[in-house]
Amino acid sequence: MRFRPLAKARSSAGATFGGLPSGFWWLWAAQLINRVCGFVMPLLAFYVTDELHYNAAFAGAVVAAIGIGSLVAGPFGGILADWLGHRPTLVGAQAATAVAMVLLAYARSPWTLLVGAFVVGVVNNATRPAHNALIAEVVPSKDQARAYSLNFWAINLGYSVAMLSVGLVVFTGYTALFWLNGATMLISALLVALRVPGRGRTPAPADADGNSGGGFGAVLRDRAFVAFVIAEFLVLTILYQSESGLPIAMGRDGFSPSTFGQVAALNGIVIAVAQLPLTRLYKRFPESRVLAGSSALIGLGYSVLLLGHSPWIYGASIVVWTLGEIGNTPTSFAIVARISPEHLRGRYQGLFQVAWTGSLVVAPLVGGAVINAWGAAPLWIGCLVVGAVAAAAQFRIGTRLSRRAEPAAAAEPAASAGPAAPAEPTRELTPP
């Protein structure tokens, strides 16, 4: 009896961490290393104003240049990943990011800063479609939801450590942080190049007339997937009020940046504590229900702010929408990985990334405009309404996409059972 809790803990740990290929864990380690030393992006505005003595408006323009580069990077990185292969694209983009980070540290004129920030935005975010597609390449379909959940966990663990370490700038100066960020990118590239397997480019299958089924047009013609990207864009626009509407509202309520940072840290704490057990819980339900419930929970979390203006209310809001974030992010990436044909995985991930980068641009514009015109309450009501609409859409779309993913999951064991398996295009899914 006394050993039952220990046995249960071991069983849970095995269900969470066991059975995944070593290639995934090297990818996971590379992701964690990147995030632990990811100082440049969060500190860029401070660097431009404090170190280079430009005004806040220009600092905003430099950060916006990264956002514009990120928008370009999704489709560009996806096409490159399908053309060159997922692993070569990831390694090349990480190496390019390392160089771009270091060069940005020595940019001084307005134009070199803007161009340098744009280039960093492109090459850094070009890693994401390749990274997510490579997870789908090395992890069997049945384990992909768990793998994306662990990847999301690594991102947030690393980010939390980086944010706790930003005080290093007092001792090292900003330039050293650029070099450290670049060096860890290069280390990650070497880990992926040396330890992660990759098949290289997957050729597009030809139809009966000999025409290949590739190109971004094939992705855009997948209407169910495009609708899914739009629904996810709505959800993420709500979620990213954490970086726009939330700090503005707390500032209007008289809270200091320090208080905001302490309250916002709840997001990383909840993810670190609850991510893995909730992932096991969410696996019991259909993915469409997890997506719909998570979207509704994100909208509901922001509506909690209608109840008052105390730090406790803000903290409760963050806890609620973080629980929704935990369900939404890994599940959505797993669905995209499973419905995308092998030769288009990079492009599918690239278009899906547009929902993320686009929402990062739109969320602050919407949040700031609504609060400036009508106050915070209409913004939180809007989050609740949009969350409910997106939840209904994701339930319907997610059900359709999950059904498409089922044949691939069923066929995957057969694909690796014998020598003749590679000749069968069992993972090539045709859009309905």
Secondary structure, 3 states (H helix, E strand, C coil): CCCHHHHHHHHHHHHHHCCCCHHHHHHHHHHHHHHHCCCHHHHHHHHHHHHCCCCHHHHHHHHHHHHHHHHHHHHHHHHHHHHHCHHHHHHHHHHHHHHHHHHHHCCCCHHHHHHHHHHHHHHHHHHHHHHHHHHHHHCCHHHHHHHHHHHHHHHHHHHHHHHHCHHHHHHHCHHHHHHHHHHHHHHHHHHHHHHCCCCCCCCCCECCCCCECCCHHHHHCCHHHHHHHHHHHHHHHHHHHHHCHHHHHHHHCCCCHHHHHHHHHHHHHHHHHHHHHHHHHHCCCCHHHHHHHHHHHHHHHHHHHHHCCCHHHHHHHHHHHHHHHHHHHHHHHHHHHHHCCHHHHHHHHHHHHHHHHHHHHHHHHHHHHHHHHHCHHHHHHHHHHHHHHHHHHHHHHHHHHHHHHHHHHHHHHHHCCCCCHHHCCCCCCCCC
